[in-house]
């Protein structure tokens, strides 16, 4: 028998005739029992099928979720710090305010996932697909974005990592304008560069300049 408990120690489910946590968790999901606040820290959930699972507030820190199917799963405020999510499918998952600090998301599918307010400090997003993801307000400090696809992702109010791990990220024109506008605004305002007309015109296409939420770049 495998018992699945919540982070406060209360019993979520006791599953007979299973030998591993992985088997128990998948059976719980098939029965549509939620795993809200489940304590799965350090669990081996390699290639687990957790599609559409309710894992709100669950502790999955340092868990092995390599190749796991978490499509459209609810991971709001879940603790995934240090978890291995290599090549996991998180398409459409809700990771609002989730803790993904130092998680390994190399090659993961995060298309159209909600990462608003998520902590991705020092996470590995090498070659991850974040197309169309909501990353508003996400903490990207020290994140490795080498080869990651962010086309169509919303990075408003996110902290862009200013180190070489972000130089090979794939971004779209909207994001290019956004990042350039912030850098160019400071450089021009402090007299460090004489920007070209074409460069300023491109940067002034930043969506928040167009909507008058960010100052237009002017130079003499």
Beta strands, then each sheet from edge to edge (+ up, - down):
strand 1: 2-5
strand 2: 11-15
sheet 1: 1+ 2-
end
